[in-house]
Amino acid sequence: MHLRFLLLSFLIFISSVSAFSQGIRGRITNEQGESVPFANIYIPELSTGTASNIDGIYELKLPEGKWKVLFQYLGYHTQNIEVTVGSTFQEINIRLMNQDYRIPEIKVMASGEDPAYYIMRRAIAMAPYYQKQVSKYSCKVYLKGSGVFEKIPFLMEKQMRKGGVKENEPFVMETVSKIDFELPDKVNQKVLAMRSSGKQNNTSPMGMITNNLYDADKYGIVSPVGKSALKVYNFRLEGVFDDQGRTINKIKVTPKIKGSDVFSGYIFIADGFWNIHSADLTMHITMTDVKVRQVYAEVNKNTWMPVSLDFDMDFSGLGLKMKYKYVASISEYKTTLNPALDHTFVERQKLQQMEEQEVFEKIADETRQVEQQREQKSREQKRMAELMQKQELNNRETVKLNRLIEKDTKRNSPPEPLEIKSGFQVSQKQVNNDTAYWATLRPIPLTEKEMVSFAKKDSFLMVSSTPEFQDSVRDSRRKFKLKHLVVGKSYNYSIDSIRRTEIFTIPNLTDPTSLSFNSVDGLRVELPFSYYKSDSSGRSLRLSPHFAYAFARKKPDVTFAYSQRLNGLTNTWISASAGSTTDDFNRDSGLPTMTNDFYTLWLEENYKRFYRRDFLQLKFSRDLANGLNLSTAVEYSDNFQLGNHSNYSFLKYADKEIQPNFPENNTIEDWQLERHQSFIGRFVLEYTPHHRYRIRNNTKMYAESKFPTYSLEYKGAFSGVFGSDSHFNLIKLGVRQMIRFGISDVFSYQVQSGKFLNSSRLYFEDFRHFNTRSTGFLFSSYENSFRLLPFYEYSTGRQFAEGHAEWLSRRLIVKQLPIFKNSSISEVLFVNYLATPGIKNYVETGYGIRNLFLLLNVEAVAGFENGKFRSSGIRVSLNMP
């Protein structure tokens, strides 16, 4: 059997080599004889190409015949040579000459500003066109990622070794994929081959290929050709050069204010066409320096697409140092121009740059004849033409022209589909580690270090492919050991993560989150077990037995939850849960457990108030239509208040003591805390217009929406059902939305208003409780909470109106200071509103800084009631889940 396998492999190798046995190869150097890494080699007639490796070595397989070959890289003059390919490889070594830049003969603007602004205003204005110029395309992508961990902290070393990563040992990942893209965001990736020198094969080119500089604004980075570029960057023209019949402008890009969301470096713009020719940019994000280089090629007339990309990343922080490089070679483009756009517009802009008046007039006459046969231009199109003909555009006119072009492309484009179609096809057959196979497939040669890295992986595969080894790995993932009862374990019974996932988890007793402390239960130990199963049909099942023990009360708590997704496309769920547990009276938005633990144990201040709940709950939810979800639930429960069973604290204070487990609220009557039974029904309807979604494994997943979400909720308790004492009816309306705008700014709000129509037997746990987090320190976010209101005091059983709004910005006040320019901090302005019978027109407003040292948030807040100052404070929180 082994001999047969070797013979078959040899035959495949021979046939592969014979099919790809000719082309060109060689080394690319500069004038000093130094290697030029990642230079682009492109064949326009074949729409194919490759890139040199880090040593300047390249190899490109070609069919026999004569071909024009372009050799190009940033900072060097493009070489255009003709080669004749026979039946063997030719060695063609290329010496790239330094690019000669000439000082352009461009008229200085009347304002005296640099001529770069004349160029960049037009490039910014034209960006919406080039963003939508191609309605769909396909291409073949070779992507290689290689890196090395120069320093690994001791705490991470063991885990990283399990993943096949060692200090100072290079690792390589590479894929060959077929990409199909269609506007606005339909992407399908078919992996043709995938290989890694480590244990994971998860390299994906999608983010690098489909998201170019025209789309950078979508990902929180200000593009040099984006709408906000003129506010954020300074530009300087450093020279021009000719490349393949076009004049290219070299523009230096410098951010006005340094930060993690801006580039610096150079962008090259084609004169007259105003498209990106190439870019050499750097940026700094937290603990990481990133260098981005992109080279575009004309794959069809006036259609420029990225053909070579490389990214250098240098990470240093938290005791970890890593260098990583991605290089991508993109070829075999097939493009379709967007039929909704007027593509003669580009040629007309170039004609305005031509000095040959006779040629201009001739083509202009032809253009006028065509235009006479068309309908009269819209007012916006006329304004676009007027602005493009101006010799000096100011910043305001540039933004106006950008918006007009963007509006024109949107108006002529078909409506945005609800489904965001993207596919990722890969199977074990594509995870091919055969050296001979990859030698015929790889367009960029490996370096010596990369070959050594793969050789180690190949030797490992010889061992790991044996049945004995695979059985051992499978058993280690599923075998029970006694220590797992203490340190926890997830037993993986999955076939693979796509077709079927099946995992059983035992909790980790050494995890700090498994322990908590409060004045009612004392020390509390939590043991959450779980079993999860899902498959590609869209169905899933989760079982969650949860055991807890309260040492001070000397009572166990046991709950069991079952949830099952019956249909992934309609998000149909059924669930049931039952058990006995200790609950906060404010179950939905109470103070986080860890914060209450901290204040109780260290400051002798207990804020949460608890009651005992024995319950049985049934739930059902599904989408009635796209964006319209119905959720229903019924619950029967036996509820009673608990008393304190511990007054323990690490530190004792003379002026403090643990408070009784009694919520402070002026409207509470004694009977509302007595033992009672409740039978409660709940009905929630939520609707988000035009809610876009993706489908993965027959499961519909909603994307972030730019539209508001409206909600209608009814909650009622019915007396007499199974002995139920409770009786009330609550109706509640709400709306929430998140809006992204400007330079990575986010504005979000949520508003709710409700009223108890009948509250004849309304117990305290069913009051409308608000998200009050008045502690000075918090182990989680203060978002959408009242920072200064006391706990439970303004909970109500009547009508209420509540609102929260915040503006999160990365460039507001503090970020302008030099010391914070390169930091990851963001700033927030917020306002909260509450009106109940107990508090009239209460408003909190404040300012905060988030992500100080990546973990810390600090806020200053003031509260007002009926316009009069009430209180103020400083709030500090940690970024913890």
Sequence and secondary structure as in RCSB ss.txt:
>XXXX:A:sequence
MHLRFLLLSFLIFISSVSAFSQGIRGRITNEQGESVPFANIYIPELSTGTASNIDGIYELKLPEGKWKVLFQYLG
YHTQNIEVTVGSTFQEINIRLMNQDYRIPEIKVMASGEDPAYYIMRRAIAMAPYYQKQVSKYSCKVYLKGSGVFE
KIPFLMEKQMRKGGVKENEPFVMETVSKIDFELPDKVNQKVLAMRSSGKQNNTSPMGMITNNLYDADKYGIVSPV
GKSALKVYNFRLEGVFDDQGRTINKIKVTPKIKGSDVFSGYIFIADGFWNIHSADLTMHITMTDVKVRQVYAEVN
KNTWMPVSLDFDMDFSGLGLKMKYKYVASISEYKTTLNPALDHTFVERQKLQQMEEQEVFEKIADETRQVEQQRE
QKSREQKRMAELMQKQELNNRETVKLNRLIEKDTKRNSPPEPLEIKSGFQVSQKQVNNDTAYWATLRPIPLTEKE
MVSFAKKDSFLMVSSTPEFQDSVRDSRRKFKLKHLVVGKSYNYSIDSIRRTEIFTIPNLTDPTSLSFNSVDGLRV
ELPFSYYKSDSSGRSLRLSPHFAYAFARKKPDVTFAYSQRLNGLTNTWISASAGSTTDDFNRDSGLPTMTNDFYT
LWLEENYKRFYRRDFLQLKFSRDLANGLNLSTAVEYSDNFQLGNHSNYSFLKYADKEIQPNFPENNTIEDWQLER
HQSFIGRFVLEYTPHHRYRIRNNTKMYAESKFPTYSLEYKGAFSGVFGSDSHFNLIKLGVRQMIRFGISDVFSYQ
VQSGKFLNSSRLYFEDFRHFNTRSTGFLFSSYENSFRLLPFYEYSTGRQFAEGHAEWLSRRLIVKQLPIFKNSSI
SEVLFVNYLATPGIKNYVETGYGIRNLFLLLNVEAVAGFENGKFRSSGIRVSLNMP
>XXXX:A:secstr
 HHHHHHHHHHHHHHHHHHT  EEEEEEE TTS B TT EEEETTTTEEEE  TTSEEEEE  SEEEEEEEE TT
B  EEEEEEE SSEEE  EE  B   B       TT   THHHHHHHHHHHHHHHHHSEEEEEEEEEEEEEEEEE
E  HHHHHHHHHTT  BT  EEEEEEEEEEEETTTEEEEEEEEEEESSS      HHHHH  GGGGGGGT   TT
STTHHHHEEEEEEEEEEETTEEEEEEEEEESS  TT  EEEEEEETTT  EEEEEEEEEETTEEEEEEEEEEEEE
TTEEEEEEEEEEEEEEETTEEEEEEEEEEEEEEEEEE TTS THHHHHHHHTT   HHHHHHHHHHHHHHHHTS 
   HHHHHHHHHHH S   HHHHHHHHHHHHHHHHHHS    SB  EEEE  TTTB   HHHHHHH SS   HHH
HHHHHHHHHHHHHHTSHHHHHHHHHHHH   TTHHHH EEEE  SBTTTEEEEEEE  TTSGGGEEEETTTEEEE
EEE EEEEEETTS EEEEEEEEEEETTTTEEEEEEEEEEEEETTTTEEEEEEEEEEEEESSTTT   HHHHHHHH
HHH      EEEEEEEEEEEEEEEETTEEEEEEEEEEEEEE        SS  TT     S    TT  GGGGS 
EEEEEEEEEEEE TT  EEEETTEEEE   SS EEEEEEEEE TTGGG   EEEEEEEEEEEEEEETTTEEEEEE
EEEEEEEEEEE  GGGSB   B   SEESS  TTSBSSS TTTT BSS EEEEEEEEEESSSSGGGSGGGTTS  
EEEEEEEEEEETTEEEEEEEEEEEEEETTTEEEEEEEEEETTEEEEEEEEEEE   
